Amino acid sequence: MLYLISFSMSCTATQPGADSEVEITDPPTTELDFQVGSDVNWSNLALGDASSCGVRPNGRVECWGCNWDGEDTASWAVQDQCVPPAGVEFASLSAAVFPTCGLTSTKSAACFGDYSYVDTVPIEGPYDAVVAGPIFGCARSLGTNRIDCWELGYSAVDIGEVFGPGGLYFGVAGGCVLDEAGHITPFQPADAVPKYLDRYIPPNPDATFLDLSLGPYGACGRSRDDNTISCWTDSQTDKKHVDVGVHSPVLDYALNYWQGCAITDDKSLHCWGPFEADGTTTAMQTPPGDYDRVWVGTRHSCARRTDAAIVCWGDNQYGQATPK
């Protein structure tokens, strides 16, 4: 089943990293296909650039997308994004532009899909959370809450003494942890240049959150007081609150390069476009239905309806918005 809805929107984001940049091209500006999958047997999803991967209840990972036609020379590694390591069972997944990392059933970390960086993780657990970033991945040690990070495909990286008892999150500019009270502390590898972590600090630095979602130029957090979300952006000169039009308590939310989405407590889905420097954004169309989960990738999004069907929309160049 599909729905055709037209709107126009464009956005370009650049990944600041330790040694390299990843440029994300504009999302499509024509009709989008809202497609509904027939498979309802997923416990978790993670959306990258050309891929969507899901965890089955038995821990097996399956992906869709990555149907590279060989004509796009910038996407020579697309196919690798849909090839999880054989024989590994996952408890959860996290995706960035290219790599997908996850917590395995044995409390270790495993990654796949970023160029030649396959399932080698140079540090050992046990862990209770794993997140993927465009350049490196991080995991939270079980019991101690210490954060360990590694450059994808290479070796462990020094981030100093970072602990995240309240949560571990990753965005384009780096990572963030929450302490037990819900305060945000951002982090990057010690040798990362330039530093962009200030954009993840909210206008009120004393604000506390249940959880976070990090985008390229700002973030959203869910309040510990009433489950509503607040969002902000850093224009390089000052911080601004961004009103995304969602004022009710939320069940789930996600933020990425070209879109953010939230599901309110009445199970309705709301989405918005990129954060502008003046603190504004634009509401975006959403597929109809009642929902309880949402995931936002680089240029496509998926949500789970209350009947467990997966609905995806956005860029579908590689089949990443055509769920199973």
Protein Blocks (a to p, Z undefined) as FASTA:
>chain_A
ZZddddddddddddddfkbccddddddfbdcdddddfbfcbfbdcddfkbccdddfkopa
cdeejiaghlamklmmmmmmmmccehiacfbdcddfklccdddfkopacdehiajlccbc
fbdcddfbdcddfkbccdddehjlpacdddehiacddebjaddfkbccddfklccdddfk
opacddddfklccdfklmmpcfblmbccfbdcddfkbccdddfklopacddddehlaccd
ddehiabdcfbdcddfkbccdddfkopacddddddfkopacdddddedddfbdcddfkbc
cdddfkopacdedjfklopamcZZ
